[in-house]
């Protein structure tokens, strides 16, 4: 079902920008929710909203050729992706709960560096000159952010950085999974599996529903916006533009988070923290723009 018929590159740029803005909105919404609820509770609820939303809004209207069947190997990679992504999202929101969401958005750009390093160590890729420059600039940004970080943000910094490492792993896994499963089916099953995993963790840890009734509109909005609407615009942008262009536009997401955080949360990073984040974003943009394509010979 093609909701956005125009295939022009201009439409692609617009969709990619909307997707980046939507991710920024999601981050600020998440911070607002986390002032009342725990990250695990929020994750359980937003992925439940996403799973139900896709079941009602996508499943009955999917294209006829879209089969829900998945091979055994596809299931293996899909479950691995869902487990790692569950951990990544959990760590990210743990960090956002503690620190300024703008800093978290900046630091999360380090996932680009992680994905590149995984390509080097696992896929035996080589760095070109621009990738070396981008990595150095990004690492300088991380060091500056950490050196100037407010003491109370230290645990949050560690959580977000750990989440970024795991997000880097999911990028590698995603490149494998999409060889076996269509993206729309992948998104559907991923939301279902992540919902189940979070509720299992909720039962084991002994989660709490305290505060849910205060922020339930934000939780519903985040569940629809994050895993569904943002991904729709992202995939629609990919249909119209090369992945590198969509990825470059995606790196501006922290800019939207800063504007939204100041407007709605009255939160702003210090100048030195922001300088470190800007270095990190510049490094990520260089890496995305000049990154080599991962080897297709990697065994799936």
Backbone torsions as a table, in degrees:
resi	resn	phi	psi	omega
1	UNK	NA	111.4	-176.8
2	UNK	-92.8	104.1	-177.4
3	UNK	-82.6	-18.2	-176.2
4	UNK	-128.0	89.0	-167.8
5	UNK	-68.3	-31.2	-174.7
6	UNK	-64.7	133.5	-178.4
7	UNK	-107.4	12.7	-175.7
8	UNK	-71.7	150.3	176.2
9	UNK	-57.9	-35.7	179.4
10	UNK	-59.9	-40.5	176.5
11	UNK	-63.9	-37.7	178.2
12	UNK	-61.0	-44.5	178.1
13	UNK	-62.4	-41.3	179.6
14	UNK	-63.3	-45.0	-179.4
15	UNK	-64.2	-40.9	178.9
16	UNK	-63.7	-39.5	178.5
17	UNK	-67.0	-41.3	177.7
18	UNK	-62.6	-41.0	178.1
19	UNK	-60.9	-45.2	178.8
20	UNK	-63.2	-40.7	177.6
21	UNK	-64.0	-41.0	179.1
22	UNK	-62.1	-38.7	176.6
23	UNK	-64.5	-38.5	176.6
24	UNK	-62.6	-44.6	177.4
25	UNK	-60.5	-41.3	-179.7
26	UNK	-60.8	-41.2	179.9
27	UNK	-62.9	-44.4	-179.8
28	UNK	-69.0	-39.9	175.7
29	UNK	-59.5	-43.7	179.6
30	UNK	-60.9	-43.2	178.4
31	UNK	-61.5	-41.1	179.0
32	UNK	-63.4	-44.5	178.6
33	UNK	-61.7	-41.0	-173.6
34	UNK	-72.6	-6.6	172.4
35	UNK	-73.4	-14.6	-178.1
36	UNK	-122.4	-29.2	-175.4
37	UNK	-123.7	161.9	178.0
38	UNK	-81.3	152.5	-178.8
39	UNK	-56.8	-40.1	-178.6
40	UNK	-64.3	-43.2	178.0
41	UNK	-61.2	-44.5	179.8
42	UNK	-62.3	-42.3	-180.0
43	UNK	-63.0	-42.8	177.9
44	UNK	-56.2	-45.5	-174.1
45	UNK	-75.3	-41.1	-176.6
46	UNK	-69.9	-34.1	178.7
47	UNK	-79.1	-22.8	170.8
48	UNK	-67.8	-44.3	176.9
49	UNK	-60.1	-43.6	-178.7
50	UNK	-64.4	-43.3	-178.4
51	UNK	-65.9	-45.1	178.5
52	UNK	-66.4	-40.6	180.0
53	UNK	-59.7	-43.5	178.9
54	UNK	-71.9	-33.8	178.6
55	UNK	-63.8	-38.7	-178.6
56	UNK	-85.5	-41.3	-171.2
57	UNK	-96.2	-16.8	-179.2
58	UNK	-117.3	-46.7	-171.9
59	UNK	-54.5	-46.8	-178.2
60	UNK	-70.7	-17.0	-173.2
61	UNK	-114.5	10.4	-178.1
62	UNK	-65.0	155.2	-179.6
63	UNK	-63.1	148.5	-174.1
64	UNK	-58.6	-34.3	-177.8
65	UNK	-81.8	-1.8	-179.6
66	UNK	-83.0	98.4	-179.8
67	UNK	-85.6	142.0	177.9
68	UNK	-89.4	0.5	-180.0
69	UNK	-73.3	141.5	179.1
70	UNK	-132.6	137.5	178.5
71	UNK	-70.1	164.4	178.5
72	UNK	-59.3	-41.6	178.9
73	UNK	-66.9	-37.9	177.4
74	UNK	-61.4	-42.4	177.5
75	UNK	-61.9	-40.0	-179.6
76	UNK	-59.0	-49.5	-179.5
77	UNK	-69.6	-36.3	179.5
78	UNK	-63.5	-45.0	179.6
79	UNK	-65.9	-39.8	177.1
80	UNK	-61.5	-43.5	178.5
81	UNK	-61.4	-45.1	-177.7
82	UNK	-63.9	-40.3	-179.2
83	UNK	-64.6	-47.4	-179.5
84	UNK	-66.1	-40.3	-178.9
85	UNK	-68.9	-34.9	174.3
86	UNK	-56.7	-47.6	-179.6
87	UNK	-64.9	-41.8	-178.7
88	UNK	-62.0	-48.0	-179.1
89	UNK	-64.2	-40.9	-179.8
90	UNK	-61.6	-48.9	178.8
91	UNK	-61.6	-41.3	-178.8
92	UNK	-60.2	-47.6	-178.4
93	UNK	-71.4	-29.1	172.7
94	UNK	-59.7	-41.6	178.7
95	UNK	-69.1	-43.3	-179.5
96	UNK	-62.2	-35.2	179.0
97	UNK	-60.4	-31.5	-175.1
98	UNK	-91.6	-39.4	-169.4
99	UNK	-113.2	173.5	176.0
100	UNK	-59.6	128.7	-178.2
101	UNK	-62.1	-27.5	177.8
102	UNK	-65.5	-42.7	178.2
103	UNK	-65.5	-39.3	178.1
104	UNK	-62.3	-41.1	179.2
105	UNK	-64.7	-42.0	175.7
106	UNK	-60.2	-51.7	-174.7
107	UNK	-63.9	-31.6	-179.5
108	UNK	-66.9	-16.6	175.4
109	UNK	-66.1	-15.7	178.6
110	UNK	-66.5	-10.6	175.1
111	UNK	-59.5	-29.3	178.1
112	UNK	-64.8	-42.1	178.5
113	UNK	-65.1	-42.6	179.9
114	UNK	-60.8	-45.4	179.8
115	UNK	-60.8	-39.5	178.4
116	UNK	-64.9	-45.1	-179.8
117	UNK	-63.7	-36.1	176.1
118	UNK	-63.9	-38.8	177.0
119	UNK	-61.3	-35.2	180.0
120	UNK	-71.4	-48.2	-173.0
121	UNK	-80.8	-33.2	-177.0
122	UNK	-96.5	-44.9	-177.5
123	UNK	-95.3	1.4	177.1
124	UNK	58.6	37.1	176.7
125	UNK	-78.0	160.3	176.5
126	UNK	-112.2	146.7	178.1
127	UNK	-82.4	136.8	169.0
128	UNK	-89.7	176.7	-174.2
129	UNK	-60.0	-44.1	-177.7
130	UNK	-67.9	-34.0	177.7
131	UNK	-66.7	-36.3	175.4
132	UNK	-63.4	-45.9	-180.0
133	UNK	-61.6	-46.6	-179.9
134	UNK	-61.5	-40.9	178.7
135	UNK	-63.6	-44.2	-179.8
136	UNK	-63.3	-45.1	-179.8
137	UNK	-62.2	-43.7	179.9
138	UNK	-63.9	-41.9	179.6
139	UNK	-65.5	-37.5	175.4
140	UNK	-59.9	-43.1	178.8
141	UNK	-59.9	-44.0	179.1
142	UNK	-62.4	-43.6	179.9
143	UNK	-63.3	-44.3	-180.0
144	UNK	-63.6	-43.2	178.4
145	UNK	-60.5	-44.6	-178.2
146	UNK	-68.4	-38.6	-176.8
147	UNK	-69.4	-29.6	-176.6
148	UNK	-103.6	3.5	-174.0
149	UNK	-69.2	139.3	174.3
150	UNK	-64.7	141.8	-172.2
151	UNK	-56.3	-39.1	-176.0
152	UNK	-69.7	-13.9	179.2
153	UNK	-90.1	-4.4	-173.3
154	UNK	-56.3	-48.9	177.9
155	UNK	-61.1	-39.8	179.1
156	UNK	-61.9	-39.8	177.8
157	UNK	-58.1	-45.8	-179.1
158	UNK	-64.5	-41.7	-179.6
159	UNK	-64.2	-47.6	-178.0
160	UNK	-64.8	-40.3	179.3
161	UNK	-64.3	-40.1	176.4
162	UNK	-64.0	-40.7	176.1
163	UNK	-61.5	-39.3	179.4
164	UNK	-64.0	-38.4	176.7
165	UNK	-60.5	-45.9	-179.4
166	UNK	-69.3	-34.7	174.9
167	UNK	-63.6	-35.4	175.3
168	UNK	-61.7	-39.3	177.2
169	UNK	-65.8	-39.4	179.8
170	UNK	-64.9	-31.1	177.7
171	UNK	-63.2	-41.3	177.3
172	UNK	-65.1	-46.7	-179.4
173	UNK	-63.5	-36.9	-179.3
174	UNK	-62.0	-37.5	179.9
175	UNK	-64.3	-26.3	178.0
176	UNK	-84.0	-44.7	-175.6
177	UNK	-61.3	-40.4	-175.8
178	UNK	-67.7	-10.7	173.5
179	UNK	-76.1	-17.9	-175.2
180	UNK	-111.9	-22.6	-172.9
181	UNK	-137.0	138.2	174.7
182	UNK	-63.6	148.7	-172.7
183	UNK	-60.9	-39.7	-179.4
184	UNK	-66.6	-40.9	177.7
185	UNK	-67.9	-39.3	176.5
186	UNK	-58.5	-46.9	-179.5
187	UNK	-61.6	-39.8	-178.7
188	UNK	-65.2	-54.0	-178.8
189	UNK	-65.2	-36.3	178.9
190	UNK	-60.4	-45.2	179.0
191	UNK	-62.9	-40.8	179.0
192	UNK	-63.2	-47.8	-177.9
193	UNK	-65.7	-41.9	179.8
194	UNK	-65.9	-36.6	175.8
195	UNK	-59.4	-47.9	-179.5
196	UNK	-62.5	-44.2	-179.0
197	UNK	-62.8	-41.9	180.0
198	UNK	-66.3	-40.3	179.2
199	UNK	-68.1	-34.0	174.6
200	UNK	-62.8	-44.9	178.1
201	UNK	-63.0	-39.0	178.9
202	UNK	-60.0	-43.1	-179.1
203	UNK	-68.0	-38.9	-178.2
204	UNK	-72.1	-45.5	-176.8
205	UNK	-74.9	-30.0	-176.3
206	UNK	84.6	60.5	-176.6
207	UNK	-71.5	171.5	-177.2
208	UNK	-128.0	147.5	176.4
209	UNK	-97.4	10.7	-179.7
210	UNK	-57.1	132.1	175.8
211	UNK	87.7	-9.3	-176.0
212	UNK	-61.2	-41.5	-177.0
213	UNK	-67.5	-18.0	178.7
214	UNK	-78.8	-38.6	-173.1
215	UNK	-116.2	17.6	-175.9
216	UNK	-56.6	-34.2	177.3
217	UNK	-62.7	-38.1	178.1
218	UNK	-67.3	-35.0	179.3
219	UNK	-68.5	-44.9	178.1
220	UNK	-62.6	-45.1	179.9
221	UNK	-61.2	-42.7	-179.6
222	UNK	-66.9	-38.5	178.8
223	UNK	-63.1	-36.8	178.7
224	UNK	-79.9	-39.3	-175.1
225	UNK	-75.6	-50.1	-173.2
226	UNK	-64.2	-70.1	-174.4
227	UNK	-75.4	-14.4	-174.8
228	UNK	-114.2	-69.0	-171.7
229	UNK	-63.7	-47.1	179.5
230	UNK	-58.8	-41.1	179.6
231	UNK	-67.9	-35.5	177.3
232	UNK	-59.9	-48.5	179.7
233	UNK	-66.0	-38.0	-179.8
234	UNK	-62.9	-50.1	-179.4
235	UNK	-67.0	-34.6	177.2
236	UNK	-65.6	-36.8	176.4
237	UNK	-65.4	-39.7	180.0
238	UNK	-64.4	-26.3	178.1
239	UNK	-71.9	-16.5	-174.0
240	UNK	-115.3	-18.8	-177.6
241	UNK	-133.0	159.4	172.7
242	UNK	-65.6	149.6	-177.7
243	UNK	-57.1	-36.8	-177.0
244	UNK	-62.1	-38.2	-179.3
245	UNK	-69.6	-41.3	177.9
246	UNK	-63.0	-40.9	-179.1
247	UNK	-66.8	-39.7	178.4
248	UNK	-61.8	-45.4	178.9
249	UNK	-61.8	-36.9	-179.8
250	UNK	-62.4	-24.3	-178.2
251	UNK	-71.5	-13.4	-180.0
252	UNK	-84.3	1.7	-177.9
253	UNK	-52.6	-39.7	178.4
254	UNK	-59.2	-28.0	178.1
255	UNK	-62.2	-44.2	177.7
256	UNK	-64.1	-38.4	-179.5
257	UNK	-63.2	-41.6	179.2
258	UNK	-59.7	-49.5	-178.2
259	UNK	-61.0	-45.7	-178.2
260	UNK	-69.3	-37.7	-179.8
261	UNK	-65.1	-42.1	178.5
262	UNK	-66.5	-41.0	-175.8
263	UNK	-69.8	-45.2	-170.8
264	UNK	-106.5	-23.9	-177.7
265	UNK	-114.5	-7.3	-177.6
266	UNK	55.5	43.2	-179.4
267	UNK	-123.6	133.7	-179.0
268	UNK	-145.5	131.8	177.4
269	UNK	-64.9	158.8	173.3
270	UNK	-69.4	164.2	-177.9
271	UNK	-59.9	-44.5	-177.7
272	UNK	-68.4	-37.9	176.2
273	UNK	-62.8	-40.0	-179.6
274	UNK	-67.5	-36.9	178.3
275	UNK	-62.1	-44.0	176.5
276	UNK	-60.2	-41.8	178.5
277	UNK	-64.4	-37.6	179.0
278	UNK	-64.9	-42.1	175.5
279	UNK	-58.4	-43.1	-178.4
280	UNK	-63.9	-42.2	179.6
281	UNK	-66.0	-42.1	178.8
282	UNK	-61.0	-44.0	177.8
283	UNK	-61.4	-40.9	179.2
284	UNK	-64.6	-40.8	178.9
285	UNK	-62.8	-42.9	177.9
286	UNK	-61.5	-44.0	-178.8
287	UNK	-64.1	-44.9	-179.2
288	UNK	-64.6	-40.6	-176.1
289	UNK	-69.3	-30.4	-173.3
290	UNK	-119.4	11.7	-177.7
291	UNK	-69.1	140.1	175.3
292	UNK	-73.1	150.4	176.5
293	UNK	-72.3	135.9	179.4
294	UNK	-61.3	144.5	-176.3
295	UNK	-60.3	131.5	-179.7
296	UNK	-76.4	-12.5	-177.2
297	UNK	-80.7	-4.2	-179.9
298	UNK	-59.6	130.0	-174.2
299	UNK	-68.7	125.1	178.8
300	UNK	-95.9	NA	NA
